């Protein structure tokens, strides 16, 4: 069959947004959402001394808590597989709010089992945003993939830096139970992601289309 350029063009997924100003706004929104999410996911290490004292934990008990938060990351390949077939956009949008809720409630959890449950919920939420979020961030980056992904990574690193400072300050001011007052920030991030990304076409990862070979000279 003869080659038809129009058919080939239809097989190539266009960038989500080719306007540089709007594109930059979407990239910054995704990066800010990533940063706020990772701010909350970084709460556990600085809270461990307080939790150990409150519940008279052994070092082994405290170490297992970290495992509850990290273990759900093994499900990232499964989430990626599902994202190729169904839209998981809202999993990324809701992740900051869900993680903020689970991590902020650690300070008022009445027993070890509930802490383990909250950390598992936060771990699953974190697995979702880190499996699907980079793909969405790459799509809103258009033809500036290198810059977009750099901002995505910077957002996460800033969040992991700010998180311990924020939660230690909250505990110092309000006591361990004061961590619950930090929860609204995560939901504010989810609302921001929803409002900024709900009308952006091309973000859904389902039904992947063929893409031309990449050109490293163009993505930076």
N, C-alpha and C positions, 0 to 999 in steps of 0.2 A: 504494500500500500504506500503511495507517495507521502512524503513528509509534509505535514500541514503545520505551519508555524503557529496558527491560532490555537490548535489543540495543545501544543506544547506550552503555550502561554497560560492556558487554563489549568494546566497541571501544576503550575508553580504557585505556591502560597505567597501572596504579596505581603510586605511588611504591614504590621498592624496600623501604623500611622507614619506617614512620610513627612508630616509637618514637624520641624525641629522643635518649636516652642511647646506644642502640645505633647510631643514625644517626650521631651525633657520632663514635663510635669508628671506624666504617667510613670516614668522611670523613678523619679524622686518619690512618688507616692508608694510604689512598690518597695523601694529601699527603706523608707520611713516605717512602713508596716513590718518589714523584716527586722529592723532595728528595735522597734518597740516589742515585738514578739520575743526576741532574744534577750531583751532586758529582763523579762520575767523568767525566762527559762534559766537565767543565771542566778536565781535567788537561793537555790539549795545549798551550795557550799558555805556561804556566810551564815546561813541559818542553822547549820548542823550543830555547832556548839550549844546553841540555845535548846534545840530539840533533844540533844543528848542529855542535857541537864534536866529538862522537864520530864522526860520519860525514862530516865535512868538507863539509857541504851548502852550496850557494849559497842566497841569499835566495829565488830562484825555487823551488828544491827544497823549502824550508821552507813557502813559500806554497801549493804544491801539496798538501802534507800536510793543510792546513786544508780544502782542497777535497774531499779524500777523506772527511773527517768530515762535511762539510755537504751534499755532493751527494745522498746518499740521501734527504734530506728531500723531494726532488721526487716520491718514491713515496708520499707521504702520501695524496694523493687516491685512489690505487689501493688502498691499505690500507683507507681508509674505504669504498670501494666493496665490497671483499671482506667487511668487517665487517658490512655490511648483509645479507649472504647466508649467512655462516658465522660460527661463534663464534670470536673471536680473543681471548678473555679471557686465555688463557695467554700470549699474546704480551706483554701488559702485565705479567703476573706474572713472567715470565722476564727481562724487559728489564733490571732493575737488575743481576742476576747476569751476564748476557751482556756488558753494557756495562762492568761492573767488571772482568771477565776481560780483555776486549780492551784497555782503557785501562791496566790495571795491568801488562800484559805489555810495554808500550812500552819500559820501562826495561831489559828483558833481550832485546829483539828484536835479532838479530845483523846484520840488513841492512835497507836502505831498503824493499825490496819487501815484507818482512813487516810493517814498520810501516804501509805503505800498506794492506795487507790488514786488519790489526787495526783501523785507523781506519774502513775501509769497513764492517766488521762492527759496530763501535760506532755508526756512522751509521745503519745499517739498524735496529738495535735502538732507537735514539733515535727514529727515524721512527715505529716501531710504537707506542711508549708515548705519543708526542705526538699521534698521529692518533686513537688509540682511548681513551687514558686520560682525557681530559677528558669524554668521553661517559659513561664508567663513573663518574667522580667526580660528574658531574651527577646520575646516577641514584641514587647512595647519599645524595645531599644531600636527597632528598625534596622537601618544600615550602620548603626553605631553600637554594634554588639559588645565590643571590648569595653567601651565606656559604660554602657548600661550594666554589664555584669560586674564591673569594678565597683560601681556605686552600690549594687546589691550586696556585694561582699563587705564593703565599708560599713553599710548599715548594720549588718550582723555583728561585725567586730565592735562597733561603737556600743551596741546594745549589751554585749557581753562585758564591756568595760563599765558601763554605767550601772548595770543591774546590781552588782554587789554594793556599790556606793549607795544606791537608792534604798535598798532594803535594810542595810545597816543603819542608815540615817532614820528610817521609819521606826525601827526597833528602839533606837536610842531616844527618840522623841515620845513615842506612844507605847512602848513595850512590845512584846512579841505579838500580842493580839492586834497591834496597829498595822500589821501587814495587810489586813483586809481592806484598809482604806486605799490601797494602791490599785485595787481591781479596776476602777473606772477607766484608767488610762488604756488598758488593753481593748476595752470595748469601744473607746473613742477611735482607736486605730482601725478596728474592724469597720466601724461606720464610715470612716474616711475612705478605706479601700472600697467599700460598697458604692459610695457616692461617686468616686472618681473612676471606677472601672466598670460599673454596670452597663454603660452605654458603649463600651469599647468593643468593637467586633474583632474576631480573629484570636481572642485570648484562649478559647477553649482548646484543649489539647486532643480532644477526641477526633477520630477520622483523619489521621495525619495524611498529608499530601506529599507528593514527590518534590524534592528540592534540588536545585542545581548544585554542583560541587562548590564548596566554600572557597573563599579567597581571603587568606589571612591578611593581605594588605588592605582590605576594605573594612575589616571589622574593628580596627583600633580607633 
